[in-house]
Amino acid sequence: MTTYPFTEQEYVLLLQTILQTPSLMCERDLILVRFCAELGLRIQEALQARITDINHMNQTLTIPAAHSKNGRQRVVYIHTELYKVIQAYLLRYQWFFQKDYFFWSREKEAVHLSYSQFHHRWKAYMSRAGFFEVNFVRKNGMPFYKKRIHDLRAYFCCKVREANPTMPLSKLKFVTGHASEYTLEHFYVDKGVVPLEVCKAGVIAAFG
């Protein structure tokens, strides 16, 4: 499936749209989106994140092998601004984290947020932000949304590529969890999209 990374302007618009949503869960959704767009996580990896996966000493998040698509554990660096947001989030909603789930499901239940639940909210955000094809409507009458959740991960790849244009493929596959350089070369590089650098400096250069 073709990937259409968010532009900087589109990403800012998405964040603003979520923030303007009158719901306690908008802050949760905002951080979930930022996990995908600024840490390069797949949506299922982000949804399964636990509080204990964060190393506060090193400002890193561990993706356990059981939650990774390629079955390998990896560690991603959390840039300082996002880390501060995470700390405030954990402090403000600490009563929801009884089961160590980072992204809880509903306002009164400390349960795990599912993909289907978030995808429903994602479509609402897409509508409010105007990210749908006006001239294309599905058979059921629903609009076709031109931005997928996975495009957040592609945005991350673009940001890091811009900050680190000479990064070799051999060092690019680990943090994003790709099993082979072939995947990177044919599905990212050919489109001008290259995933996250293993090096902490690469993330800092892209996000500050």
C-alpha positions as CSV (number, residue, x, y, z in Angstrom):
1,M,0.0,0.0,0.0
2,T,1.3,3.4,-0.9
3,T,2.6,5.6,1.9
4,Y,1.8,9.3,2.0
5,P,3.8,10.9,4.8
6,F,2.3,13.8,6.7
7,T,3.9,17.1,5.8
8,E,5.0,19.4,8.7
9,Q,1.9,21.6,8.1
10,E,-0.4,18.6,8.1
11,Y,1.1,17.1,11.2
12,V,0.7,20.4,13.1
13,L,-2.9,20.6,11.9
14,L,-3.6,17.1,13.2
15,L,-2.1,17.9,16.6
16,Q,-4.2,21.1,16.8
17,T,-7.3,19.2,15.8
18,I,-6.8,16.6,18.6
19,L,-6.1,19.3,21.1
20,Q,-9.3,21.2,20.2
21,T,-11.4,18.0,20.8
22,P,-13.5,18.4,24.0
23,S,-12.6,15.1,25.6
24,L,-10.5,13.8,28.4
25,M,-9.1,11.3,26.0
26,C,-7.7,13.8,23.6
27,E,-4.5,14.1,25.6
28,R,-4.1,10.3,25.5
29,D,-4.7,10.4,21.7
30,L,-2.3,13.2,21.2
31,I,0.5,11.3,22.9
32,L,-0.4,8.1,21.0
33,V,-0.1,10.0,17.8
34,R,3.2,11.4,18.9
35,F,4.5,7.9,19.7
36,C,4.0,7.0,16.1
37,A,5.1,10.2,14.5
38,E,8.1,11.1,16.8
39,L,9.3,7.7,17.9
40,G,8.6,5.8,14.7
41,L,6.4,3.2,16.3
42,R,3.9,1.1,14.5
43,I,0.4,1.7,15.9
44,Q,0.2,-1.8,17.5
45,E,3.6,-1.3,19.2
46,A,2.4,2.1,20.6
47,L,-0.9,0.7,21.8
48,Q,0.8,-2.1,23.7
49,A,3.3,0.2,25.4
50,R,3.5,-0.1,29.2
51,I,4.7,2.4,31.7
52,T,7.4,0.0,32.8
53,D,8.8,-0.1,29.3
54,I,10.1,3.5,29.8
55,N,13.7,3.9,31.2
56,H,13.6,7.3,32.9
57,M,17.3,7.3,33.4
58,N,18.1,7.1,29.7
59,Q,14.9,8.6,28.3
60,T,14.2,5.5,26.2
61,L,11.3,3.2,25.4
62,T,11.8,-0.5,25.0
63,I,9.6,-2.4,22.5
64,P,9.5,-6.0,23.7
65,A,10.1,-8.7,21.2
66,A,6.5,-10.0,21.8
67,H,5.2,-6.6,20.6
68,S,7.5,-6.1,17.7
69,K,6.5,-7.1,14.2
70,N,9.8,-8.8,13.4
71,G,9.9,-10.5,16.9
72,R,13.0,-8.6,18.0
73,Q,13.3,-6.3,21.0
74,R,14.4,-2.7,20.2
75,V,15.0,0.5,22.1
76,V,14.0,4.0,20.9
77,Y,15.1,7.3,22.3
78,I,12.5,9.8,23.5
79,H,13.5,13.3,22.8
80,T,13.4,15.7,25.7
81,E,10.3,17.7,24.8
82,L,8.1,14.6,24.4
83,Y,9.6,13.0,27.5
84,K,8.4,16.0,29.6
85,V,4.9,15.7,28.1
86,I,4.9,12.0,29.0
87,Q,6.0,12.8,32.6
88,A,3.1,15.3,33.0
89,Y,0.7,12.8,31.4
90,L,1.7,10.0,33.8
91,L,1.4,12.3,36.8
92,R,-2.0,13.8,35.8
93,Y,-3.7,10.5,35.0
94,Q,-1.8,8.2,37.4
95,W,-5.1,6.6,38.7
96,F,-5.7,5.1,35.3
97,F,-2.5,3.1,35.2
98,Q,-3.4,0.3,37.6
99,K,-2.5,-2.3,35.0
100,D,0.6,-0.6,33.6
101,Y,-1.2,0.2,30.3
102,F,0.1,3.4,28.9
103,F,-3.0,4.0,26.7
104,W,-6.1,3.3,28.7
105,S,-9.4,2.6,26.9
106,R,-12.2,4.7,28.5
107,E,-12.4,7.5,31.0
108,K,-13.6,5.3,33.8
109,E,-11.9,2.0,33.0
110,A,-8.2,1.2,33.4
111,V,-8.1,-1.2,30.5
112,H,-6.0,-1.4,27.3
113,L,-7.0,0.7,24.3
114,S,-7.7,-1.4,21.2
115,Y,-6.8,-0.6,17.6
116,S,-10.5,-0.5,16.6
117,Q,-11.3,1.9,19.4
118,F,-8.6,4.3,18.4
119,H,-9.2,3.9,14.6
120,H,-12.8,5.1,15.2
121,R,-11.4,8.3,16.8
122,W,-8.8,8.6,14.1
123,K,-11.5,8.8,11.4
124,A,-13.2,11.6,13.4
125,Y,-9.9,13.5,13.6
126,M,-9.4,13.1,9.9
127,S,-12.8,14.5,9.2
128,R,-12.3,17.5,11.5
129,A,-8.9,18.2,10.0
130,G,-10.1,17.8,6.4
131,F,-7.9,14.9,5.5
132,F,-10.3,13.1,3.1
133,E,-10.8,12.9,-0.6
134,V,-13.8,15.0,-1.5
135,N,-14.2,13.4,-4.9
136,F,-14.1,9.8,-3.7
137,V,-16.8,8.1,-1.6
138,R,-16.9,4.4,-0.6
139,K,-19.9,2.3,-1.5
140,N,-21.3,2.6,2.0
141,G,-21.3,6.4,1.6
142,M,-18.3,7.0,3.9
143,P,-15.5,9.4,2.7
144,F,-12.1,8.0,1.7
145,Y,-9.5,9.2,4.1
146,K,-6.2,9.9,2.4
147,K,-4.2,9.7,5.6
148,R,-3.6,6.4,7.4
149,I,-2.2,6.0,10.9
150,H,0.9,4.4,9.4
151,D,1.6,7.6,7.6
152,L,2.6,9.0,11.0
153,R,5.5,6.6,11.0
154,A,6.4,7.7,7.5
155,Y,6.5,11.3,8.7
156,F,9.0,10.3,11.3
157,C,11.1,8.6,8.7
158,C,11.1,11.8,6.6
159,K,12.1,14.0,9.5
160,V,15.0,11.9,10.5
161,R,16.1,11.5,6.8
162,E,16.1,15.3,6.4
163,A,18.3,15.7,9.5
164,N,20.6,12.8,8.6
165,P,20.8,12.6,4.8
166,T,23.9,10.4,4.6
167,M,22.8,7.7,7.0
168,P,23.5,4.2,5.7
169,L,20.8,1.6,5.4
170,S,22.7,-0.8,7.7
171,K,22.1,1.6,10.6
172,L,18.5,2.4,9.8
173,K,16.6,-0.8,10.2
174,F,17.0,-1.4,13.9
175,V,14.9,1.2,15.7
176,T,12.0,1.0,13.2
177,G,12.0,-2.8,13.6
178,H,12.5,-3.6,9.9
179,A,14.0,-7.1,9.4
180,S,15.8,-6.3,6.1
181,E,17.5,-3.5,4.2
182,Y,15.6,-4.6,1.2
183,T,12.4,-3.4,2.8
184,L,13.9,0.0,3.6
185,E,15.4,0.4,0.1
186,H,12.3,-0.5,-1.9
187,F,9.5,0.8,0.3
188,Y,11.2,3.9,1.9
189,V,14.3,5.0,0.1
190,D,12.8,4.9,-3.4
191,K,10.1,7.3,-2.1
192,G,12.5,9.5,-0.3
193,V,11.5,8.1,3.1
194,V,14.2,6.6,5.3
195,P,13.5,5.3,8.9
196,L,15.0,6.4,12.2
197,E,18.7,6.4,13.1
198,V,19.8,4.1,15.8
199,C,21.9,7.0,17.1
200,K,20.3,9.3,19.7
201,A,21.9,12.2,17.9
202,G,19.7,11.4,14.8
203,V,16.5,11.9,16.8
204,I,17.8,15.0,18.5
205,A,18.7,16.5,15.1
206,A,15.2,15.8,13.8
207,F,13.1,16.8,16.8
208,G,15.3,18.9,19.1
